[in-house]
Amino acid sequence: MKSILSFCLTTLFCVSCFAQNNDAQTLVGAMLGATPIEEDLQELCDEIGGRVTGSKTNEQAVEWAVQKFTQAGVKVDKMPFKMPSLWLEKSTTATVSGATDFTPQIVSKFYSPPNTYTGTLLNGGMGTAEDFERLGAAAKGAFVLVETEICLDIGGLFAEYTAASKTEDLAREAGVQGLIFMASRPNKLLYSFVSKKVYDNEIPQLVMAREDAKRCLRNLQENKSLQITINIDADTGGEYTSHNVIGEIRGSEKPDEVVIIGSHLDSWALGTGANDNGCNVSMMIDIARQIQRTGIRPKRTIRFALWNGEEQGYFGSWAYTEKCGKKLDKHIMAMSVDIGSGAIFGFFTNGRKELMSVLDEVLQPVQIFGDYKHVDAAIVGTDNFDFMMEGVPNLVANHLSTNYGRTYHSASDTYDKVDLKSLKINSAIIAAVTLGFANLPDEKITWKRHNRDQVQALVETQDLEFSMRMFNVWKAWAEGKRGRK
């Protein structure tokens, strides 16, 4: 902590040489100084741990976050919303028999039906159409083991999601009993995923430790026969209530106009949700704390959202947009911070190029931290999604991958993998952008909320349908149940 604080204070001195003494600079200085951001993160990860929506630890995290905002003197509310159905994995075990007998390490994908399954294990190659054509009728009723590439970064994650989505469709057409994916991380590291159909998933889908999957494949490639028995045990139930945590600092001049920034509070349970996304939860709390502590009064209202139900399909942020309705017309900007603790080097503007020049302006107080590059790509995969589909101008912070890709959703997503130095600097960057948008002169706000036709045009020009189907959010949009009416 002392070395990081020394670094930040030295950097702060340098920043003061390049920026004026104003509210933004005051806030940047406060974020780079001594704050409890690390202590908060360690509490969340080490004391509470993994926080699957619907679990007791998730409920503990909600109360923890409420207490943190309250202690900071920030108005806070627990916002209830409905989750479709409960599924909490208790244990998943497997045994392989036949040419070799052993117990592989394995974990279920979300919403795999609890039961005991037995079937033939087949070599599914990379899970392509050619692989299923090779398997032919033998795939029906069998468990198909699918090989994966090693995942090292964020690009690898999206490649894995994309490949798995296509494989799922092919597997269902082939009538498989279940799908087993080789883990894309080495050293027997397991991680959680959702299936393409999420709550509509009807077949067991699992991730097997890479080394164990390779052992199986070596036997299968030699035309040896293997059987697999799988037992999935999970707590299940119907619809239940979860909560977002919403902190608010009311605007001094335009309180009805809102800038909202958020990170998701929920995580998977194998690790402790440190890079995904506890580090940025602690950031939201610390930015609110330092605005309050310094007495800065933003012109517009700033909301700090800790979303729940993100991992299953952004249910908390979806519920917020539904609750706001027409009040979203007054949401000047919505931001999601959800790509770990690597250094922020720009923002995704999600089809709103008009935000780029303003971003460059509000980033001036933190310009020393990098030559920021913004990308006008639309992101489907985190809590900006429903704001984007509601036509609200929105941003997603773009980070260096650092440990994010390698620890994503895994047992190794723990406090010690967080880049604490970058987290401090990132908090200053996000604070500067947030306050900058909250204090923008009216003439700088050249954008308005998009109507449904404009959002549909974004979907088409950015070719979002595949990604939306991959994350199981396409149908609700296409049927007019989600997004701008």
Secondary structure, 3 states (H helix, E strand, C coil): CHHHHHHHHHHHHHHHCCCCCCHHHHHHHHHHCCCCHHHHHHHHHHHHCCCCCCCHHHHHHHHHHHHHHHHCCCEEEEEEEEECCEEEEEEEEEEEEECCCECCCEEECECCCCEEEEEEEEECCCCCHHHHHHHHHHHCCCEEEECCCCCCCHHHHHHHHHHHHHHHHHHHHHCCCEEEEECCCCCCCCECCECCCHHHCCCCEEEECHHHHHHHHHHHHCCCCEEEEEEEEEEEECCEEEEEEEEEECCCCEEEEEEEEEEECCCCCCCCCHHHHHHHHHHHHHHHHHHHHHCCCCCEEEEEEEECCCCCCCHHHHHHHHHHHHHHHHEEEEEECCCCCCCEEEEECCCCCCHHHHHHHHCHHHHHHCCCCCECCCCCCCCCHHHHHCCCCEEEEEECCCCHHHHCCECCCCHHHCCHHHHHHHHHHHHHHHHHHHCCCHHHCCCCCCCHHHHHHHHHHCCCHHHHHHCCCHHHHHCCCCCCC
